[in-house]
Amino acid sequence: MSDNVDSVDNSPTVDDHLSSFLRSLANSIERKQLEPEQLGRIGEFFMSYKFQEHASNEDESDGDEISHDEFLKFLFFGYYVYRVILRDGSL
């Protein structure tokens, strides 16, 4: 073999690790294998992600900042999910 032959790098990428982790996490949620504290952290991540996504979409569409009322809705909804639903074991 020649030293000039290009080798294909099949090592896992960061995206591969992330998708594998999220897939495993989703499976654990569906199988109800997580502790309430773990579900709380996942809920926090989910709410943060959705909030940032919503903020980005609003910035692209009309350039307005997130309104105070929208922020309060997000904040109280997250609090409700974390304190009431996850603590009661309803989720």
FIPADREN-839837 format. One line per 10 residues: number of its first residue (from 1); their letters; for each residue y, x, z of N, C-alpha, C, O. Coordinates in steps of 0.02 Angstrom, whole numbers, m for minus. Example, Ala and Ser with C-alpha at 12.3 -4.5 7.8 and 13.67 -1.06 7.14 Angstrom:
<rs>
1	AS	m284 660 390 m225 615 390 m165 660 390 m166 712 423; m112 642 354 m53 684 357 2 645 394 57 670 402
</rs>
This chain:
<rs>
1	MSDNVDSVDN	m59 41 0 0 0 0 62 43 0 62 99 27; 113 19 m29 175 55 m35 221 38 24 218 m18 50; 263 85 44 311 73 97 368 28 73 405 2 115; 375 18 9 429 m22 m19 413 m97 m21 456 m137 m39; 353 m116 m3 334 m186 m5 367 m223 52 363 m203 110; 401 m278 34 434 m319 85 382 m357 125 337 m388 96; 388 m354 190 342 m392 232 376 m456 253 436 m459 264; 336 m508 259 362 m573 280 359 m576 356 307 m563 386; 416 m593 386 420 m597 458 399 m668 480 437 m716 469; 341 m674 509 316 m739 531 326 m750 606 297 m796 635
11	SPTVDDHLSS	366 m709 638 377 m717 709 417 m781 722 460 m799 682; 403 m813 778 438 m875 794 513 m864 803 535 m813 831; 552 m910 779 624 m907 787 646 m945 850 605 m978 881; 709 m939 866 736 m977 922 728 m1052 909 712 m1089 955; 738 m1073 848 730 m1144 830 658 m1166 841 646 m1222 864; 610 m1123 824 540 m1139 834 525 m1149 909 491 m1196 928; 551 m1104 950 541 m1109 1022 573 m1173 1050 545 m1208 1092; 633 m1188 1026 669 m1246 1050 633 m1310 1030 624 m1355 1071; 611 m1315 967 577 m1376 946 511 m1385 982 493 m1441 1000; 476 m1331 995 413 m1334 1033 426 m1358 1104 390 m1400 1130
21	FLRSLANSIE	478 m1330 1135 496 m1349 1204 515 m1423 1207 491 m1459 1251; 557 m1446 1161 578 m1516 1162 521 m1564 1148 517 m1618 1177; 476 m1544 1104 417 m1585 1089 373 m1591 1151 349 m1646 1168; 363 m1535 1186 323 m1535 1247 357 m1577 1301 323 m1613 1338; 422 m1572 1305 460 m1611 1354 453 m1686 1340 443 m1725 1386; 459 m1705 1277 451 m1776 1258 381 m1801 1276 374 m1856 1301; 331 m1760 1263 263 m1780 1281 255 m1789 1356 223 m1836 1378; 286 m1745 1395 282 m1751 1468 317 m1814 1493 294 m1846 1540; 372 m1832 1461 408 m1894 1479 364 m1954 1464 357 m1998 1506; 336 m1955 1404 293 m2012 1384 232 m2019 1429 210 m2075 1442
31	RKQLEPEQLG	205 m1964 1453 146 m1966 1496 164 m1973 1570 120 m1974 1613; 229 m1978 1583 254 m1986 1652 229 m1930 1697 205 m1941 1753; 235 m1869 1673 212 m1810 1709 268 m1772 1743 256 m1718 1771; 328 m1798 1743 385 m1762 1770 407 m1791 1837 400 m1851 1849; 433 m1749 1879 461 m1769 1943 529 m1802 1931 561 m1789 1881; 551 m1845 1978 617 m1877 1971 674 m1828 1962 721 m1841 1924; 671 m1770 1996 724 m1720 1989 726 m1693 1917 780 m1681 1890; 667 m1683 1888 664 m1658 1819 692 m1711 1772 729 m1694 1726; 674 m1774 1783 701 m1827 1740 777 m1832 1748 812 m1847 1700; 801 m1820 1808 874 m1821 1819 909 m1767 1778 960 m1780 1747
41	RIGEFFMSYK	880 m1707 1777 910 m1652 1738 907 m1668 1663 954 m1653 1626; 852 m1697 1641 845 m1716 1571 896 m1770 1554 925 m1769 1500; 905 m1817 1599 955 m1870 1588 1025 m1841 1584 1065 m1862 1542; 1040 m1792 1626 1105 m1759 1623 1115 m1724 1556 1168 m1728 1526; 1063 m1690 1533 1067 m1656 1469 1078 m1707 1413 1120 m1697 1369; 1040 m1761 1415 1046 m1813 1363 1117 m1842 1361 1146 m1849 1308; 1143 m1859 1420 1210 m1888 1422 1263 m1838 1398 1309 m1857 1362; 1256 m1776 1417 1302 m1725 1395 1299 m1716 1319 1351 m1712 1286; 1239 m1714 1293 1230 m1706 1220 1261 m1765 1183 1297 m1756 1134; 1246 m1826 1205 1273 m1886 1172 1349 m1888 1177 1383 m1908 1129
51	FQEHASNEDE	1376 m1869 1234 1448 m1869 1243 1481 m1820 1194 1530 m1838 1161; 1453 m1760 1190 1481 m1710 1144 1474 m1732 1071 1520 m1721 1031; 1419 m1763 1055 1408 m1788 987 1459 m1842 971 1488 m1843 916; 1469 m1887 1018 1518 m1941 1009 1588 m1912 1001 1627 m1934 958; 1605 m1863 1042 1670 m1831 1038 1680 m1797 971 1734 m1801 942; 1629 m1764 946 1634 m1730 881 1643 m1780 825 1683 m1769 779; 1607 m1836 828 1613 m1887 776 1682 m1919 777 1710 m1933 724; 1709 m1930 836 1777 m1958 839 1828 m1909 814 1876 m1929 780; 1820 m1844 829 1866 m1794 805 1867 m1791 729 1919 m1783 698; 1808 m1798 698 1803 m1795 626 1831 m1857 593 1860 m1854 538
61	SDGDEISHDE	1822 m1915 626 1842 m1978 593 1916 m1992 598 1947 m2009 547; 1946 m1985 656 2017 m2003 660 2059 m1953 698 2120 m1962 703; 2030 m1901 724 2069 m1850 757 2094 m1867 826 2127 m1826 858; 2079 m1928 851 2102 m1947 917 2059 m1914 971 2000 m1899 961; 2090 m1905 1028 2054 m1880 1086 2012 m1937 1114 2025 m1996 1099; 1963 m1920 1155 1924 m1971 1189 1969 m2006 1239 2004 m1974 1278; 1968 m2072 1237 2012 m2109 1281 1989 m2104 1353 1930 m2090 1367; 2034 m2116 1397 2019 m2115 1469 1965 m2167 1485 1919 m2154 1523; 1971 m2227 1455 1922 m2280 1467 1853 m2260 1442 1803 m2274 1475; 1849 m2229 1384 1784 m2207 1357 1753 m2154 1403 1693 m2155 1416
71	FLKFLFFGYY	1794 m2109 1427 1768 m2057 1473 1742 m2089 1537 1689 m2069 1561; 1778 m2137 1564 1756 m2170 1625 1691 m2209 1614 1647 m2209 1657; 1684 m2241 1556 1621 m2276 1540 1563 m2226 1539 1510 m2239 1568; 1574 m2170 1507 1522 m2119 1503 1505 m2093 1573 1446 m2087 1590; 1555 m2079 1612 1545 m2052 1679 1507 m2101 1723 1460 m2082 1757; 1528 m2164 1723 1496 m2214 1766 1426 m2231 1742 1381 m2243 1783; 1416 m2231 1677 1349 m2244 1651 1301 m2189 1672 1245 m2202 1693; 1323 m2126 1666 1281 m2070 1688 1267 m2073 1762 1211 m2060 1784; 1317 m2090 1801 1308 m2097 1873 1257 m2152 1888 1213 m2143 1930; 1263 m2208 1854 1217 m2264 1864 1145 m2244 1847 1099 m2258 1885
81	VYRVILRDGS	1136 m2212 1790 1069 m2191 1770 1041 m2143 1822 983 m2151 1843; 1079 m2094 1842 1055 m2044 1889 1042 m2073 1958 989 m2061 1987; 1089 m2110 1985 1085 m2134 2054 1041 m2195 2063 1004 m2199 2111; 1045 m2242 2017 1011 m2306 2026 943 m2307 1991 892 m2318 2023; 943 m2296 1927 880 m2303 1889 831 m2248 1907 774 m2263 1923; 852 m2185 1905 805 m2131 1919 784 m2130 1993 727 m2114 2008; 828 m2146 2037 811 m2145 2109 764 m2201 2127 721 m2194 2171; 771 m2259 2092 727 m2316 2104 660 m2308 2070 613 m2346 2084; 654 m2260 2026 592 m2250 1989 582 m2301 1934 527 m2309 1909; 636 m2335 1914 631 m2385 1862 625 m2356 1793 606 m2391 1746
91	L	641 m2293 1786 642 m2262 1720 587 m2212 1715 579 m2180 1663
</rs>
